[in-house]
Amino acid sequence: MKIFGTGLQRTGTTSLGKSLLALGYNNKDYPAQLFESIDHPVIDEHDSFTDNPIPLLYQELDKRWPGSKFIHTERDEEAWLKSVEWLYTIGKIKFGWEQRPEVTHIHEQIYGTSDFDREVFLVRYRRHNAEVREYFKERPDDLLIFDVTAGDDFTKLCPFLGIDPPEEEFPHWNKTENVFKVLLRRIYKFFFPSA
């Protein structure tokens, strides 16, 4: 069985990935290799996959790996828009998009643009969430709607996966940072690359 996170970026995909790691799954966050080839060896090297480009590929992945589980992360629209706007400004510096051309290409496939546009992104966010629900409407046991920001945690995730919840707290990762902190981290990494 494979596990695929179908939520768009900034919906708790990193927290979901870290939680799957904590549960013992070999998770691959941001499996960009699958965008170029859905049969890339990375698919056999991991149990679970979160973040882009899975939102573009989930239907094909479902056909290729029947019996898989799908976890759809969502959050409040306004909070998501604010977080995505951060991602396309400060975040692109933090994550070094200028060194990764596939990032722009994936974003263009998801949103139709590589630049933040509030209205375009909101339409695409709503459409994607509706499409995922529609695709799985006859298979409720295969899809879990999961909102990290609303408090969803191991007590909701683990029963869906058929395992017992661990004692540890659910991980919350990749929170928004201000530009000053991001730039300080980059400067530090420049002067202390092995740190």
MOURNOR-V704110 format. One record per residue. RES is the residue in one letter. SS is DSSP state (2 for helix, 1 for strand, 0 for the rest). OMEGA is omega in radians with two decimals (none if undefined). D_LAST is the distance of its C-alpha to the last C-alpha in Angstrom with 2 decimals. Layout:
res->(RES;RES)
ss->(SS;SS)
omega->(OMEGA;OMEGA)
d_last->(D_LAST;D_LAST)
//
This chain:
res->(M;K;I;F;G;T;G;L;Q;R;T;G;T;T;S;L;G;K;S;L;L;A;L;G;Y;N;N;K;D;Y;P;A;Q;L;F;E;S;I;D;H;P;V;I;D;E;H;D;S;F;T;D;N;P;I;P;L;L;Y;Q;E;L;D;K;R;W;P;G;S;K;F;I;H;T;E;R;D;E;E;A;W;L;K;S;V;E;W;L;Y;T;I;G;K;I;K;F;G;W;E;Q;R;P;E;V;T;H;I;H;E;Q;I;Y;G;T;S;D;F;D;R;E;V;F;L;V;R;Y;R;R;H;N;A;E;V;R;E;Y;F;K;E;R;P;D;D;L;L;I;F;D;V;T;A;G;D;D;F;T;K;L;C;P;F;L;G;I;D;P;P;E;E;E;F;P;H;W;N;K;T;E;N;V;F;K;V;L;L;R;R;I;Y;K;F;F;F;P;S;A)
ss->(0;0;1;1;1;0;0;0;0;0;0;0;2;2;2;2;2;2;2;2;2;2;0;0;0;0;1;1;1;0;0;0;2;2;2;2;0;0;0;0;0;2;2;2;2;0;0;1;1;1;0;0;0;2;2;2;2;2;2;2;2;2;2;2;0;0;0;0;1;1;1;1;1;0;0;0;2;2;2;2;2;2;2;2;2;2;2;2;2;2;2;2;2;2;0;0;2;2;2;0;2;2;2;2;2;2;2;2;2;2;2;0;0;0;0;0;0;2;2;2;2;2;2;2;2;2;2;2;2;2;2;2;2;2;2;0;0;0;0;2;2;2;1;1;1;1;0;2;2;2;0;0;0;2;2;2;2;2;2;2;2;0;0;0;0;0;0;0;0;0;0;0;0;0;0;0;0;0;2;2;2;2;2;2;2;2;2;2;2;2;2;0;0;0;0)
omega->(3.03;3.07;-3.11;3.04;-3.05;-3.08;3.06;3.14;3.14;3.05;-3.11;-3.09;3.14;3.08;3.09;3.12;3.12;3.12;3.11;3.04;3.14;3.13;3.08;3.08;3.10;-3.03;3.02;3.08;-3.12;3.14;-3.06;-3.14;-3.12;3.11;3.12;3.12;-3.13;3.10;3.12;-3.12;-3.14;-3.13;3.13;-3.08;-3.06;3.11;-3.04;-3.02;-3.14;3.08;-3.13;0.08;-3.08;3.10;3.09;-2.92;-2.93;-3.12;3.10;3.09;3.10;3.13;-3.10;-3.11;3.12;-3.12;3.12;3.09;-3.11;-3.14;-3.07;3.12;3.09;3.03;3.10;-3.05;-3.09;3.10;3.12;3.13;3.13;-3.13;3.12;3.07;3.06;-3.10;-3.09;3.07;-3.12;-3.09;-3.14;3.03;-3.11;-3.05;3.04;-3.11;-3.09;3.13;-3.07;-3.07;3.13;3.13;3.13;-3.11;3.10;3.13;3.11;3.11;-3.12;-2.98;-3.07;-3.14;3.05;3.10;-3.12;3.05;-3.01;-3.08;3.13;-3.11;3.14;3.10;-3.11;3.11;3.14;-3.12;-3.13;3.14;3.12;-3.14;3.13;3.12;-3.14;-3.10;-3.07;-2.99;3.11;-3.08;-3.06;3.13;-3.12;-3.07;3.03;3.01;-2.94;-3.14;-3.13;-3.07;3.11;3.08;3.07;-3.07;-3.09;-3.10;3.05;-3.07;-3.00;3.08;3.09;-3.13;3.12;3.12;3.13;3.09;3.09;3.12;-3.03;3.11;3.09;-3.10;3.04;-3.04;2.96;3.11;-3.12;3.10;3.10;-3.05;-3.14;-3.14;3.13;-3.13;3.08;3.12;3.13;3.12;3.13;3.14;3.10;-3.08;-3.14;-3.03;-3.11;-3.11;none)
d_last->(37.35;34.57;33.18;32.60;31.38;33.71;32.51;31.37;27.87;27.19;29.62;27.22;26.34;22.71;24.04;26.71;24.37;22.30;25.68;26.92;23.96;24.78;28.35;27.55;27.84;25.62;24.80;23.72;22.63;23.65;25.51;26.21;27.65;30.64;31.54;32.42;34.07;34.86;35.33;31.87;30.80;28.04;30.98;31.82;28.30;27.86;30.11;29.16;28.03;27.07;26.72;28.01;30.05;31.74;33.90;35.45;36.02;36.99;40.69;40.30;37.81;40.41;43.05;41.00;39.84;42.74;42.22;38.70;37.61;36.50;34.67;35.16;32.88;34.49;34.31;36.46;37.16;36.53;33.20;32.25;33.39;31.41;28.22;28.92;29.69;26.26;24.77;26.80;25.79;22.49;21.27;21.84;19.36;16.75;17.32;17.86;21.48;22.37;20.61;22.42;26.20;27.13;25.98;28.77;31.24;30.70;31.01;34.21;35.59;34.94;35.98;37.96;35.70;32.11;32.62;32.87;36.53;37.35;40.72;39.73;36.74;38.88;41.60;39.23;37.57;41.02;42.27;39.41;39.78;43.54;43.27;41.14;43.63;46.54;45.23;44.88;47.88;49.94;47.09;45.76;44.41;41.96;40.33;38.57;38.11;35.05;33.95;30.75;31.43;34.90;33.72;34.10;32.14;32.53;36.19;36.99;34.67;35.49;39.28;38.96;37.02;39.48;37.11;36.84;34.31;31.58;31.37;27.94;27.62;27.22;23.68;23.39;20.51;19.83;21.73;22.49;20.33;21.66;20.90;19.53;16.70;15.97;16.06;13.88;11.07;11.85;12.02;8.67;7.19;9.88;9.18;5.45;5.58;3.81;0.00)
//
